[in-house]
Amino acid sequence: MNLLHSLQLTAAEELISVAGLVLLLVAAWSGDRASRAISIATVGVLVAAAAIALPALCGSLAGADVSAFGGQYKADAFSAFAKLLIYVGAAVTLIVAPAFFDRFRAMRAEFPILVLFAALGMGIMVSAGDLLTLYIGLELNSLAAYVLAAFLRTDDRSAEAGLKYFVLGSLASGILLYGISLTYGFSGTTSFDAIRVAYAHGMSIGATFGMVLILVGLGFKISAAPFHMWTPDVYEGAPTPVTTFFATAPKVAALGLLMRISLEAFGAQPDAWRQVIVAASLLSIVVGALGAIGQSNIKRLMAYSSINNVGFMLIGLAAGTKAGASAMLVYLAIYVAMSVAGFVAILMLRDADGNQVETIADLGGLSRTRPGLAAALAMVMFSLAGIPPLFGFWGKFVVFQAAVQANLLALASIGIAASVIGAFYYLKVVKVLYFDEPTDKVQGNSDLAHSILLVVFSVVLSPLGYLLTGWLNTLASSAASALFHVV
Amino acid sequence: MTGSSVGGFPILSLMLLVPLVGAVASLKANREQARLIALVATLIDFALGVVLWASYDIGGAQWQFTEHAAVFTGFEWKLGIDGIALVLIALTVFLMPICIGASWNSIEKRAGEYYAAFLLMETLMIGVFTAQDLFLFYIMFEAGLIPMYLIIGIWGGADRIYASYKFFLYTLLGSVLMLIAMFWMVNEAGTSDIPTLMTHHFPVGAQNLLFLAFFASFAVKMPMWPVHTWLPDAHVQAPTAGSVILAGVLLKMGGYGFIRFSLPMFPEASAHFAPLVWGLSMAAVVITSLIALVQHDIKKLIAYSSVAHMAIVTIGLFAFNQQGLEGSMIVMLSHGLVAGALFLAVGVIYDRLHTREIDRYGGLAINMPYYAVFFLLFTMASIGLPGTSGFVGEFLSLLGIYQESSWVALVCTTGIILGAAYMLYLYRRVVFGAQKNADAAAMPDLDAREWAMMVPLAAVVLWMGIYPESFLAPMRKDIAVVEQRIDAAKPKGDANVKIAAVTPVAAEAGEAK
């Protein structure tokens, strides 16, 4: 295990951190004038980092060969899969942000750099092989995210979102740290692999406490019920491009981390954490569905929808099998596509003055004034509801299939029946878009970058997305196998 | 792509593709272009349907025109039909051009999207009947919800929003548990291939749960009493063509589901739950017929009569014998034509007067004599008058169930009497009597377009009534397969009647049994 090899494995993180520091200097000297150039450079850095991560995924690498710094960092196929999704989410955020912030003259040079550092933190989270690496990645991401949520600092809602996110995020980090310290106390190690060995023959009460606290801390980060309270407020208050970011990249990172901890560190005792995950899963599905019904703001609706979707993804984790993990990753990938398409469409909803239209009722009859946009939004809604033939169905399909294969029939039946409640509010949005009389609130044209993104991700969500099933399945299962690679 | 169809030609995929292309094309087109595109696409599909029927080898392989393409992972693009699917596909492609005709003048707003939704429906309906992969079937089965939701919600009547929600959520709730059951089955049998699953023996204990999961879906789709309440709402609010397709084809998916999945895959459970199905069907026949008797809205009346007719289908299906199964298939076909035609007949006068209130009409026989003739024919077919398609199906179904349970047969036969009562009462109020409303009296008779829609329907109704063998022949062998599969499990009947084979001599010779 030489240093050079370790540095080689962490190349993506090194690239991002060096580039982030350089771009920070550029920002310091040339100021906000350079913000667009920095954004473009940042997207370039993300693409390069993705290119570095890709070989690990294609080669389905796992095990000791790809663990750096004595197992503290793992550049395996799983981390590569998650990183690709994270970089996609970050890049999309950077592409849609300038048009949004320019209206408030708030496009600062720091924005792309903060996103970049958040992406760095998330990359470390999903590659973590040790509780301390995990915590460093998590905090790096969180600190950047708190600032991003409050980025529109003249706007009260944004400031409130930042503060709320910070307070609850800190609470979650505290709980997580407490769990980490307990786990260290009972296992005598912070390495995932060593914890697995230490808990191979059972867990004491204290060890279980530590594990539950870690799960609770991560539950906050993935906004699973009952730790979801911050989500609607933060999603609503944060600037929409930042919401786009929150709905995609940190979700992937936190869920990836949860998978790694559950399946690697506590992988020897799946029964210990399964009930926690099952409870969080069902609660999230129900709370997400019921909470969304009364919402009139589309961003809040998307927040509840994300809680709901996290619930479905956790079903894959609850299965505790390779198929379950693979299903969860497939769902994550599709979820990222749905969220990106949804938020890009929401960003394109502007009134005559160029202000964002966020009230659902104001979207009335959009299908007649902007048929393409309405169709894309309707597709996102049906996809999130998991109605075939849209591709969103496939995520639910694989997750429930994995649950049935793992013999969790009750969980699968209750979960899928509860998904019908969710369908109700998605239908409500489609009803407003298609059945109501036009309100003509949404005006004007959107810029090209938004349209291209929307078209690309809508095509993925359309039935054409099923052509990706083979490819997605191969990648997800090679990523999932990495988690089950016992050293 | 491998195909063993018309000279290796993937005709089923083409039949799915033509309406899909039409749908995309008409999305952006204006009203005149869109309806023309839709008409051409549905006529091409009808022509393909004729080719399909003509080249279907009766008595040949069980599964014909099979296609398989490995483009997906997790499920497969596998198509193929047997005789049961063939006749239902024929029904679909036959009704679709008529639906487009029914919408020709009455749809004014957002015509491009309307025709696109209809063509998409056609693709999905044919997809349901051709799918040979369990999950492909599910995708097609569920996907139909989206276009139908839009059709009811955008082009429907005053209460369309409520009806569209009810339709969507009711049918979705019914179907989701079926998906879980499918996962279990595929996990157990190791394949999602429908023909293989049809011969797989599932453990008897598990069958009951699986049956109930499928039953929830098909019973809602069918619809069976007491989960039928979405249907009258959806029918009343949907535009004419929407009602036609709903009654004509969508309801048949439930029956198709029973005969393709529930009966052959879970024979023991089917026998176990047969009394439940009988009970619900008896209740449906009597209750919904009585409800139909007191309706003031023509469409609602026909909707309730649909529920009653569908109960005859379930009775026939769960009679566990050849007569019952054949009868229920014919009832399905006949009801598809007759209910479709009745909704069209309602559409004809609705287009003129814009009301469905029975009281607003009267004495139409005087000013619309040709209309009155067609309406009478379809009314009689709905009642089940010998010589029309309705008689053949209902007779066979009741004959089938009589061998199983004379009580069920007795109760269900009252449905025929009640059916005659509400249909004749409807006909009297709308067509006979004095011309009490001046505007109704001023309505012109059928125009050329309406003739063009009515004549083919009337012709097929009579054809099926007079020579049903044309329709029974392609299905006979496949029904015999289903019958063989469920024969061992069938519950002991209470009647000891011995009935000679009712099939004509010519067909008997070719029968596989």
Interface residues (C-beta under 8 A of the other chain):
Chain A: S367 R368 P371 F382 I387 P388 P389 F393 W394 F397 V398 F400 Q401 V404 Q405 L409 A412 S413 I416 A417 S419 V420 A423 F424 L427 V430 K431 Y434 F435 Y466 L467 T469 G470 L472 N473 T474
Chain B: V71 F72 T73 G74 R110 E113 L124 F135 Y138 I139 M140 E142 A143 L145 I146 Y149 L150 G153 I154 R160 I161 S164 Y165 F168 L169 L172 L173 V176 L177 L179 I180 F183 W184 V186 N187
